[in-house]
Each structure stands twice: as C-alpha cells, then as structure tokens.
Amino acid sequence: MDDVAALSVLAALAHPTRLATFKLLVRHEPDGLSTGEMAEQIGLSQSTFSTHLAVLAKAGLVATEKRGRNQIQRADLGALQALMTFLAN
C-alpha cells in the first residue's frame, strides 16, 4: 500500500456512517450482509446508504457478491490489514 491508497482508505473511514458500516461488516465476517439488512441496521434509506457503500467499495474496503437476488457485502479484511501494516511501517 502506498500513501495515496492509505489516504483513500482513511478518508473512506473518516465518516461516521461509513465507519459504522465497516465495523458492522467486520462483525459479520465471513458471511457478510445484504445491502438492505445493512441499510436497516444503520438506519438509512437504501439509496442514501448505497452512496456510502460505494465510497467504501471504491477504497477497496468492501467486496460485493451476488447470492440469488441479494447483493451480499463483505468487509475486505486484507485491505484493513494492509492499512495497519502500512501505518506500522
């Protein structure tokens, strides 16, 4: 991870909704959660929530997989580990 990637990850997590979302996904690893379940637990409309989810995905913190009709979101723990290694070095 370089400075630009680290700043992207940190900026994505620097918003209360996105931080809460990432923490929620980490707690639900390895199964993940559907986008609708996450929006409900966070307390936002699905359209508003999707905007925050897109920022996390662009930073490489969230991966999406399709299961039937659902979009399942999972935390990318490798990205978190890469950030922690970068910060420690």
MMTF fields as JSON, N, C-alpha, C and O atoms, coordinates in Angstrom:
{
  "mmtfVersion": "1.0.0",
  "mmtfProducer": "UNKNOWN",
  "numBonds": 355,
  "numAtoms": 356,
  "numGroups": 89,
  "numChains": 1,
  "numModels": 1,
  "chainsPerModel": [1],
  "groupsPerChain": [89],
  "chainIdList": ["A"],
  "bondAtomList": [4, 2, 8, 6, 12, 10, 16, 14, 20, 18, 24, 22, 28, 26, 32, 30, 36, 34, 40, 38, 44, 42, 48, 46, 52, 50, 56, 54, 60, 58, 64, 62, 68, 66, 72, 70, 76, 74, 80, 78, 84, 82, 88, 86, 92, 90, 96, 94, 100, 98, 104, 102, 108, 106, 112, 110, 116, 114, 120, 118, 124, 122, 128, 126, 132, 130, 136, 134, 140, 138, 144, 142, 148, 146, 152, 150, 156, 154, 160, 158, 164, 162, 168, 166, 172, 170, 176, 174, 180, 178, 184, 182, 188, 186, 192, 190, 196, 194, 200, 198, 204, 202, 208, 206, 212, 210, 216, 214, 220, 218, 224, 222, 228, 226, 232, 230, 236, 234, 240, 238, 244, 242, 248, 246, 252, 250, 256, 254, 260, 258, 264, 262, 268, 266, 272, 270, 276, 274, 280, 278, 284, 282, 288, 286, 292, 290, 296, 294, 300, 298, 304, 302, 308, 306, 312, 310, 316, 314, 320, 318, 324, 322, 328, 326, 332, 330, 336, 334, 340, 338, 344, 342, 348, 346, 352, 350],
  "bondOrderList": [1, 1, 1, 1, 1, 1, 1, 1, 1, 1, 1, 1, 1, 1, 1, 1, 1, 1, 1, 1, 1, 1, 1, 1, 1, 1, 1, 1, 1, 1, 1, 1, 1, 1, 1, 1, 1, 1, 1, 1, 1, 1, 1, 1, 1, 1, 1, 1, 1, 1, 1, 1, 1, 1, 1, 1, 1, 1, 1, 1, 1, 1, 1, 1, 1, 1, 1, 1, 1, 1, 1, 1, 1, 1, 1, 1, 1, 1, 1, 1, 1, 1, 1, 1, 1, 1, 1, 1],
  "groupList": [{"groupName": "MET", "atomNameList": ["N", "CA", "C", "O"], "elementList": ["N", "C", "C", "O"], "formalChargeList": [0, 0, 0, 0], "bondAtomList": [1, 0, 2, 1, 3, 2], "bondOrderList": [1, 1, 2], "singleLetterCode": "M", "chemCompType": "L-PEPTIDE LINKING"}, {"groupName": "ASP", "atomNameList": ["N", "CA", "C", "O"], "elementList": ["N", "C", "C", "O"], "formalChargeList": [0, 0, 0, 0], "bondAtomList": [1, 0, 2, 1, 3, 2], "bondOrderList": [1, 1, 2], "singleLetterCode": "D", "chemCompType": "L-PEPTIDE LINKING"}, {"groupName": "VAL", "atomNameList": ["N", "CA", "C", "O"], "elementList": ["N", "C", "C", "O"], "formalChargeList": [0, 0, 0, 0], "bondAtomList": [1, 0, 2, 1, 3, 2], "bondOrderList": [1, 1, 2], "singleLetterCode": "V", "chemCompType": "L-PEPTIDE LINKING"}, {"groupName": "ALA", "atomNameList": ["N", "CA", "C", "O"], "elementList": ["N", "C", "C", "O"], "formalChargeList": [0, 0, 0, 0], "bondAtomList": [1, 0, 2, 1, 3, 2], "bondOrderList": [1, 1, 2], "singleLetterCode": "A", "chemCompType": "L-PEPTIDE LINKING"}, {"groupName": "LEU", "atomNameList": ["N", "CA", "C", "O"], "elementList": ["N", "C", "C", "O"], "formalChargeList": [0, 0, 0, 0], "bondAtomList": [1, 0, 2, 1, 3, 2], "bondOrderList": [1, 1, 2], "singleLetterCode": "L", "chemCompType": "L-PEPTIDE LINKING"}, {"groupName": "SER", "atomNameList": ["N", "CA", "C", "O"], "elementList": ["N", "C", "C", "O"], "formalChargeList": [0, 0, 0, 0], "bondAtomList": [1, 0, 2, 1, 3, 2], "bondOrderList": [1, 1, 2], "singleLetterCode": "S", "chemCompType": "L-PEPTIDE LINKING"}, {"groupName": "HIS", "atomNameList": ["N", "CA", "C", "O"], "elementList": ["N", "C", "C", "O"], "formalChargeList": [0, 0, 0, 0], "bondAtomList": [1, 0, 2, 1, 3, 2], "bondOrderList": [1, 1, 2], "singleLetterCode": "H", "chemCompType": "L-PEPTIDE LINKING"}, {"groupName": "PRO", "atomNameList": ["N", "CA", "C", "O"], "elementList": ["N", "C", "C", "O"], "formalChargeList": [0, 0, 0, 0], "bondAtomList": [1, 0, 2, 1, 3, 2], "bondOrderList": [1, 1, 2], "singleLetterCode": "P", "chemCompType": "L-PEPTIDE LINKING"}, {"groupName": "THR", "atomNameList": ["N", "CA", "C", "O"], "elementList": ["N", "C", "C", "O"], "formalChargeList": [0, 0, 0, 0], "bondAtomList": [1, 0, 2, 1, 3, 2], "bondOrderList": [1, 1, 2], "singleLetterCode": "T", "chemCompType": "L-PEPTIDE LINKING"}, {"groupName": "ARG", "atomNameList": ["N", "CA", "C", "O"], "elementList": ["N", "C", "C", "O"], "formalChargeList": [0, 0, 0, 0], "bondAtomList": [1, 0, 2, 1, 3, 2], "bondOrderList": [1, 1, 2], "singleLetterCode": "R", "chemCompType": "L-PEPTIDE LINKING"}, {"groupName": "PHE", "atomNameList": ["N", "CA", "C", "O"], "elementList": ["N", "C", "C", "O"], "formalChargeList": [0, 0, 0, 0], "bondAtomList": [1, 0, 2, 1, 3, 2], "bondOrderList": [1, 1, 2], "singleLetterCode": "F", "chemCompType": "L-PEPTIDE LINKING"}, {"groupName": "LYS", "atomNameList": ["N", "CA", "C", "O"], "elementList": ["N", "C", "C", "O"], "formalChargeList": [0, 0, 0, 0], "bondAtomList": [1, 0, 2, 1, 3, 2], "bondOrderList": [1, 1, 2], "singleLetterCode": "K", "chemCompType": "L-PEPTIDE LINKING"}, {"groupName": "GLU", "atomNameList": ["N", "CA", "C", "O"], "elementList": ["N", "C", "C", "O"], "formalChargeList": [0, 0, 0, 0], "bondAtomList": [1, 0, 2, 1, 3, 2], "bondOrderList": [1, 1, 2], "singleLetterCode": "E", "chemCompType": "L-PEPTIDE LINKING"}, {"groupName": "GLY", "atomNameList": ["N", "CA", "C", "O"], "elementList": ["N", "C", "C", "O"], "formalChargeList": [0, 0, 0, 0], "bondAtomList": [1, 0, 2, 1, 3, 2], "bondOrderList": [1, 1, 2], "singleLetterCode": "G", "chemCompType": "PEPTIDE LINKING"}, {"groupName": "GLN", "atomNameList": ["N", "CA", "C", "O"], "elementList": ["N", "C", "C", "O"], "formalChargeList": [0, 0, 0, 0], "bondAtomList": [1, 0, 2, 1, 3, 2], "bondOrderList": [1, 1, 2], "singleLetterCode": "Q", "chemCompType": "L-PEPTIDE LINKING"}, {"groupName": "ILE", "atomNameList": ["N", "CA", "C", "O"], "elementList": ["N", "C", "C", "O"], "formalChargeList": [0, 0, 0, 0], "bondAtomList": [1, 0, 2, 1, 3, 2], "bondOrderList": [1, 1, 2], "singleLetterCode": "I", "chemCompType": "L-PEPTIDE LINKING"}, {"groupName": "ASN", "atomNameList": ["N", "CA", "C", "O"], "elementList": ["N", "C", "C", "O"], "formalChargeList": [0, 0, 0, 0], "bondAtomList": [1, 0, 2, 1, 3, 2], "bondOrderList": [1, 1, 2], "singleLetterCode": "N", "chemCompType": "L-PEPTIDE LINKING"}],
  "groupTypeList": [0, 1, 1, 2, 3, 3, 4, 5, 2, 4, 3, 3, 4, 3, 6, 7, 8, 9, 4, 3, 8, 10, 11, 4, 4, 2, 9, 6, 12, 7, 1, 13, 4, 5, 8, 13, 12, 0, 3, 12, 14, 15, 13, 4, 5, 14, 5, 8, 10, 5, 8, 6, 4, 3, 2, 4, 3, 11, 3, 13, 4, 2, 3, 8, 12, 11, 9, 13, 9, 16, 14, 15, 14, 9, 3, 1, 4, 13, 3, 4, 14, 3, 4, 0, 8, 10, 4, 3, 16],
  "groupIdList": [1, 2, 3, 4, 5, 6, 7, 8, 9, 10, 11, 12, 13, 14, 15, 16, 17, 18, 19, 20, 21, 22, 23, 24, 25, 26, 27, 28, 29, 30, 31, 32, 33, 34, 35, 36, 37, 38, 39, 40, 41, 42, 43, 44, 45, 46, 47, 48, 49, 50, 51, 52, 53, 54, 55, 56, 57, 58, 59, 60, 61, 62, 63, 64, 65, 66, 67, 68, 69, 70, 71, 72, 73, 74, 75, 76, 77, 78, 79, 80, 81, 82, 83, 84, 85, 86, 87, 88, 89],
  "secStructList": [7, 7, 2, 2, 2, 2, 2, 2, 2, 2, 2, 2, 2, 6, 1, 2, 2, 2, 2, 2, 2, 2, 2, 2, 2, 2, 2, 6, 6, 6, 6, 7, 3, 3, 2, 2, 2, 2, 2, 2, 2, 2, 6, 7, 7, 2, 2, 2, 2, 2, 2, 2, 2, 2, 2, 2, 2, 2, 6, 6, 1, 3, 3, 3, 3, 3, 3, 6, 6, 3, 3, 3, 3, 3, 3, 7, 2, 2, 2, 2, 2, 2, 2, 2, 2, 2, 2, 2, 7],
  "xCoordList": [0.849, 0.0, 0.896, 1.9, 0.506, 1.263, 0.465, -0.64, 1.035, 0.389, -1.002, -1.942, -1.135, -2.413, -3.493, -4.612, -3.157, -4.128, -4.496, -5.665, -3.521, -3.787, -4.701, -5.619, -4.459, -5.309, -6.727, -7.684, -6.873, -8.198, -8.973, -10.154, -8.304, -8.936, -9.286, -10.394, -8.36, -8.613, -9.743, -10.572, -9.779, -10.847, -12.202, -13.205, -12.23, -13.489, -14.0, -15.208, -13.109, -13.499, -13.718, -14.146, -13.427, -13.496, -14.908, -15.074, -15.902, -17.291, -18.005, -17.834, -18.791, -19.415, -20.246, -20.194, -20.997, -21.815, -20.949, -21.224, -19.909, -19.037, -18.231, -18.022, -17.782, -17.062, -17.983, -17.585, -19.206, -20.172, -20.487, -20.641, -20.581, -20.855, -19.718, -19.955, -18.493, -17.353, -17.256, -16.991, -17.468, -17.438, -18.534, -18.307, -19.705, -20.803, -20.417, -20.676, -19.801, -19.378, -18.292, -18.3, -17.372, -16.305, -16.928, -16.499, -17.924, -18.596, -19.354, -19.597, -19.729, -20.494, -19.655, -20.2, -18.356, -17.491, -17.57, -17.704, -17.497, -17.245, -18.511, -18.422, -19.692, -20.936, -21.355, -21.954, -21.054, -21.473, -22.938, -23.615, -23.42, -24.807, -25.323, -24.555, -26.632, -27.21, -27.22, -27.186, -27.267, -27.289, -28.513, -28.414, -29.655, -30.878, -30.774, -31.206, -30.201, -30.018, -29.109, -29.364, -28.048, -27.107, -27.764, -27.614, -28.493, -29.163, -30.134, -30.233, -30.846, -31.801, -31.091, -31.524, -30.01, -29.285, -28.621, -28.535, -28.151, -27.51, -28.568, -28.297, -29.777, -30.858, -30.96, -31.369, -30.589, -30.673, -31.517, -31.703, -32.028, -32.705, -31.668, -30.472, -32.142, -31.202, -30.453, -29.277, -31.114, -30.435, -29.333, -28.244, -29.595, -28.571, -27.44, -26.265, -27.803, -26.8, -25.896, -24.692, -26.464, -25.681, -24.559, -23.497, -24.796, -23.751, -22.554, -21.408, -22.815, -21.731, -21.036, -19.813, -21.813, -21.254, -20.335, -19.308, -20.7, -19.869, -18.51, -17.501, -18.472, -17.194, -16.305, -15.106, -16.896, -16.126, -15.624, -14.492, -16.461, -16.061, -14.934, -13.983, -15.047, -14.001, -12.654, -11.603, -12.691, -11.461, -10.935, -9.863, -11.689, -11.245, -11.563, -11.0, -12.458, -12.784, -13.956, -14.138, -14.741, -15.941, -15.975, -15.704, -16.309, -16.48, -17.934, -18.551, -18.473, -19.86, -19.901, -19.134, -20.814, -21.044, -22.544, -23.308, -22.957, -24.375, -24.764, -24.15, -25.801, -26.372, -27.856, -28.635, -28.238, -29.632, -29.981, -29.33, -31.018, -31.424, -30.733, -30.899, -29.97, -29.339, -27.905, -27.166, -27.542, -26.15, -25.602, -26.04, -24.648, -24.067, -22.758, -21.888, -22.653, -21.463, -20.592, -21.08, -19.287, -18.339, -17.194, -16.782, -16.688, -15.51, -14.29, -14.127, -13.439, -12.174, -11.141, -10.517, -10.98, -10.058, -8.61, -7.77, -8.307, -6.956, -6.61, -5.474, -7.591, -7.358, -7.097, -6.244, -7.835, -7.612, -6.229, -5.528, -5.847, -4.528, -3.426, -2.41, -3.622, -2.637, -2.485, -1.373, -3.591, -3.534, -2.778, -1.939, -3.061, -2.389, -0.889, -0.08, -0.521, 0.905, 1.56, 2.662, 0.874, 1.398, 1.628, 2.667, 0.658, 0.777, 1.871, 2.522, 2.069, 3.099, 4.51, 5.471, 4.619, 5.946, 6.215, 7.271],
  "yCoordList": [-1.172, 0.0, 1.238, 1.301, 2.217, 3.466, 4.574, 4.343, 5.773, 6.897, 7.193, 7.427, 7.182, 7.517, 6.509, 6.892, 5.234, 4.195, 4.299, 4.157, 4.543, 4.67, 5.856, 5.758, 6.966, 8.142, 7.882, 8.37, 7.126, 6.771, 5.939, 6.188, 4.951, 4.105, 4.932, 4.825, 5.74, 6.554, 7.553, 7.775, 8.157, 9.111, 8.411, 8.97, 7.189, 6.437, 6.141, 6.158, 5.877, 5.54, 6.772, 6.649, 7.954, 9.182, 9.765, 10.895, 9.02, 9.456, 8.504, 7.29, 9.014, 8.147, 6.996, 5.876, 7.258, 6.197, 5.126, 3.935, 5.536, 4.555, 3.757, 2.557, 4.405, 3.68, 2.656, 1.511, 3.061, 2.142, 0.984, -0.155, 1.272, 0.237, -0.771, -1.979, -0.282, -1.19, -2.042, -3.241, -1.435, -2.186, -3.259, -4.373, -2.925, -3.881, -5.066, -6.218, -4.777, -5.853, -6.721, -7.94, -6.113, -6.888, -7.853, -9.002, -7.396, -8.262, -9.41, -10.436, -9.251, -10.285, -11.104, -11.785, -11.042, -11.896, -13.315, -13.485, -14.325, -14.318, -14.305, -14.326, -14.269, -14.398, -13.135, -13.212, -11.984, -10.729, -10.443, -11.204, -9.348, -8.92, -8.391, -7.904, -8.496, -7.888, -6.372, -5.858, -5.685, -4.227, -3.731, -2.783, -4.36, -3.963, -4.139, -3.271, -5.262, -5.5, -4.44, -3.938, -4.112, -3.124, -1.754, -1.07, -1.347, -0.041, 0.039, 1.067, -1.054, -1.088, -0.97, -0.213, -1.712, -1.665, -0.313, 0.153, 0.318, 1.632, 2.727, 3.774, 2.477, 3.44, 4.471, 5.607, 4.08, 4.983, 4.355, 3.138, 5.202, 4.669, 3.933, 4.21, 3.004, 2.216, 3.093, 2.849, 4.103, 4.959, 5.789, 5.915, 6.35, 7.118, 6.201, 6.549, 5.031, 4.084, 3.623, 3.454, 3.422, 2.952, 3.919, 3.501, 5.202, 6.2, 5.971, 6.009, 5.738, 5.475, 4.152, 4.046, 3.165, 1.855, 1.953, 1.277, 2.784, 2.969, 3.56, 3.19, 4.468, 5.059, 3.986, 3.932, 3.135, 2.051, 1.066, 0.589, 0.765, -0.166, 0.427, -0.27, 1.705, 2.357, 2.357, 2.274, 2.449, 2.427, 1.004, 0.809, 0.015, -1.372, -2.028, -3.074, -1.43, -1.961, -2.936, -3.693, -2.919, -3.755, -4.477, -3.893, -5.748, -6.555, -7.007, -7.299, -7.061, -7.455, -8.795, -9.053, -9.641, -10.901, -11.089, -10.744, -11.634, -11.846, -13.228, -14.226, -13.28, -14.546, -14.512, -13.87, -15.202, -15.149, -13.742, -13.167, -13.186, -11.818, -10.784, -9.584, -11.223, -10.304, -9.969, -10.788, -8.744, -8.308, -8.416, -7.696, -9.313, -9.51, -8.72, -8.838, -7.923, -7.108, -7.774, -8.278, -7.761, -8.326, -7.351, -6.666, -7.293, -6.47, -7.136, -8.353, -6.339, -6.861, -6.699, -5.649, -7.757, -7.694, -7.576, -7.084, -8.015, -7.848, -6.376, -5.969, -5.577, -4.135, -3.489, -2.611, -3.931, -3.404, -3.796, -2.982, -5.034, -5.492, -4.728, -4.375, -4.475, -3.713, -2.3, -1.778, -1.683, -0.347, -0.371, 0.495, -1.342, -1.432, -1.675, -1.107, -2.508, -2.75, -1.464, -1.113, -0.769, 0.486, 1.492, 2.151, 1.613, 2.577, 2.18, 3.042, 0.892, 0.426, 0.611, 0.724, 0.639, 0.814, 2.26, 2.653],
  "zCoordList": [0.0, 0.0, 0.0, 0.709, -0.814, -0.858, -0.167, 0.325, -0.137, 0.558, -0.004, 0.756, -1.332, -1.962, -1.575, -1.235, -1.627, -1.254, 0.226, 0.583, 1.078, 2.512, 2.783, 3.597, 2.116, 2.307, 1.822, 2.423, 0.752, 0.24, 1.265, 1.51, 1.859, 2.87, 4.11, 4.636, 4.568, 5.759, 5.521, 6.404, 4.331, 4.01, 3.976, 4.42, 3.449, 3.396, 4.802, 5.04, 5.712, 7.086, 7.962, 9.11, 7.431, 8.225, 8.332, 8.789, 7.925, 8.039, 9.0, 8.886, 9.933, 10.938, 10.345, 10.853, 9.295, 8.691, 8.061, 8.209, 7.361, 6.703, 7.723, 7.544, 8.779, 9.835, 10.492, 10.707, 10.81, 11.416, 10.474, 10.914, 9.196, 8.193, 8.134, 8.131, 8.087, 8.011, 9.274, 9.193, 10.431, 11.683, 11.697, 12.168, 11.188, 11.106, 10.223, 10.57, 9.09, 8.182, 8.802, 8.631, 9.513, 10.171, 11.18, 11.287, 11.908, 12.893, 12.231, 12.868, 10.966, 10.27, 9.292, 8.423, 9.428, 8.61, 9.136, 10.348, 8.321, 6.881, 6.036, 4.808, 6.657, 5.894, 5.165, 4.092, 5.724, 5.125, 5.39, 6.082, 4.84, 4.996, 3.662, 2.833, 3.473, 2.272, 2.446, 3.564, 1.337, 1.374, 2.142, 2.921, 1.93, 2.632, 4.136, 4.895, 4.578, 6.012, 6.624, 7.718, 5.901, 6.422, 6.527, 7.54, 5.485, 5.5, 6.669, 7.338, 6.907, 8.019, 9.363, 10.231, 9.535, 10.816, 11.048, 12.184, 9.973, 10.096, 10.262, 10.849, 9.741, 9.901, 8.794, 9.035, 7.572, 6.429, 5.332, 5.293, 4.436, 3.255, 2.408, 2.491, 1.604, 0.812, -0.198, -0.468, -0.755, -1.74, -1.083, -1.644, 0.079, 0.803, 1.233, 1.117, 1.726, 2.186, 1.042, 1.234, -0.131, -1.285, -1.647, -2.108, -1.439, -1.707, -0.788, -1.236, 0.481, 1.426, 1.111, 1.204, 0.746, 0.406, -0.811, -0.871, -1.77, -2.964, -2.609, -3.209, -1.647, -1.222, -0.598, -0.869, 0.237, 0.858, -0.192, -0.111, -1.166, -2.226, -3.077, -3.429, -3.4, -4.209, -3.483, -4.117, -2.157, -1.36, -1.165, -0.593, -1.639, -1.531, -0.206, 0.119, 0.566, 1.891, 1.889, 2.843, 0.832, 0.752, -0.584, -1.633, -0.524, -1.731, -1.802, -0.778, -3.009, -3.227, -3.936, -4.864, -3.479, -4.185, -4.321, -3.419, -5.442, -5.689, -5.201, -5.576, -4.354, -3.884, -4.194, -3.489, -5.245, -5.672, -6.099, -6.971, -5.479, -5.801, -4.926, -5.144, -3.953, -2.999, -3.367, -3.914, -3.049, -3.124, -1.706, -0.809, -1.509, -0.188, -0.118, -0.98, 0.924, 1.138, 2.194, 3.205, 1.928, 2.891, 3.086, 2.15, 4.298, 4.584, 3.972, 4.06, 3.353, 2.841, 3.95, 4.097, 4.719, 5.856, 5.408, 6.163, 4.201, 3.659, 3.487, 3.73, 3.066, 2.913, 4.266, 4.392, 5.272, 6.621, 7.134, 7.735, 6.893, 7.32, 6.583, 7.181, 5.294, 4.524, 5.08, 5.158, 5.465, 6.052, 7.363, 7.61, 8.202, 9.504, 9.331, 10.064, 8.376, 8.097, 7.593, 8.015, 6.69, 6.161, 7.283, 7.326, 8.19, 9.291, 10.277, 10.868, 10.45, 11.378, 10.833, 11.594, 9.532, 8.91, 8.792, 8.297]
}
